[in-house]
Amino acid sequence: MKTVELPNIGDAPEAQADWLEWIALRETASFVSWTSYQGNLTQAGSDDALETEQDQDPDDLLEDLINEVDRELNSRRSACGGKKGFYQYEMTHEGIAYIGNANDLTYRFLLLLSLFGKDAGPQGFYPERLFEDLCSLALHEYLGGVTTGLDRAVFGFPRRVLAKHFPDAVNDLCQRLGEGKGASGHTPEKDQKDAKLDLVAWRSFPDGRRGKLIGFGQCATGDDWTAKAFELQPKKWCEIWMRDSAGVDPFSSLFIPHRPAEDKWLMAAHYAGALFDRCRIAWLVPTPQGGLAEDIKKWVDHVEKRQ
């Protein structure tokens, strides 16, 4: 299980913001002052970083960093829908406060999954599967939610709805999509499970004919998520595994529980298509319902108490 260490002054604003969100979440008062945060930054391990900045006063450097972190936190608030959204933190001149309620389950789950990893929860829970289900809902919402003609499927292995065997699962997917005419007949590798495809969502027309908006998605919970950006290529996936191509090439998307810096964001979006980070997912599905919500809450409660 991963641990969350005190941030160093040289860490990126995104990492600093994650740490502040976590500390505010676990503090009895649900509040972290900028003064105490600045004190943490100047503890052992950050002094070296301060000394490397020869041309800047240490106090000015700390103030600049705090301003960057404050901008990042406010950017997250905007990305989650602004004042009417679902970002349950409030920034003031004094510090950051957690003001959470029942509408922030998704954000808390994604924050903890990003910070502590998939092995942080209780035995018998598979947060990567919960993440897939949550992202499937997010992709569905992004295409229009409850609008008539929308449907979705979790294709990632191990499959819980579609057939377990890969060619059979492709047949099931093609039948539901009304595209592709079934599995191509190409013999998959023995370890072939999903060919990097985790999620599918589409918007059909009443006529049922080919040519519709289809989204392919891949999920990545670990720190190595940037490597996933190069893996899923929807057009080639259909050409290899389906008997016929889709009427319209599916668009690609990547789902992560993290909040990436701008340089990583641009790279991932260029290669992976629509990038759904923690804030975008939380905006689309602030609080899941039913059994998924119950399982996510159990995992979140366990991790919060354990830490």
Secondary structure as GFF3:
##gff-version 3
##sequence-region A 1 307
A	DSSP	alpha_helix	13	26	.	.	.	ID=ss1
A	DSSP	beta_strand	31	33	.	.	.	ID=ss2
A	DSSP	alpha_helix	34	41	.	.	.	ID=ss3
A	DSSP	alpha_helix	47	52	.	.	.	ID=ss4
A	DSSP	alpha_helix	58	79	.	.	.	ID=ss5
A	DSSP	three_ten_helix	82	84	.	.	.	ID=ss6
A	DSSP	beta_strand	89	91	.	.	.	ID=ss7
A	DSSP	beta_strand	95	98	.	.	.	ID=ss8
A	DSSP	alpha_helix	105	116	.	.	.	ID=ss9
A	DSSP	alpha_helix	127	142	.	.	.	ID=ss10
A	DSSP	beta_strand	150	154	.	.	.	ID=ss11
A	DSSP	alpha_helix	166	177	.	.	.	ID=ss12
A	DSSP	beta_strand	199	203	.	.	.	ID=ss13
A	DSSP	beta_strand	213	219	.	.	.	ID=ss14
A	DSSP	alpha_helix	225	228	.	.	.	ID=ss15
A	DSSP	alpha_helix	234	241	.	.	.	ID=ss16
A	DSSP	beta_strand	251	255	.	.	.	ID=ss17
A	DSSP	alpha_helix	262	272	.	.	.	ID=ss18
A	DSSP	beta_strand	274	276	.	.	.	ID=ss19
A	DSSP	alpha_helix	278	284	.	.	.	ID=ss20
A	DSSP	alpha_helix	290	306	.	.	.	ID=ss21
###
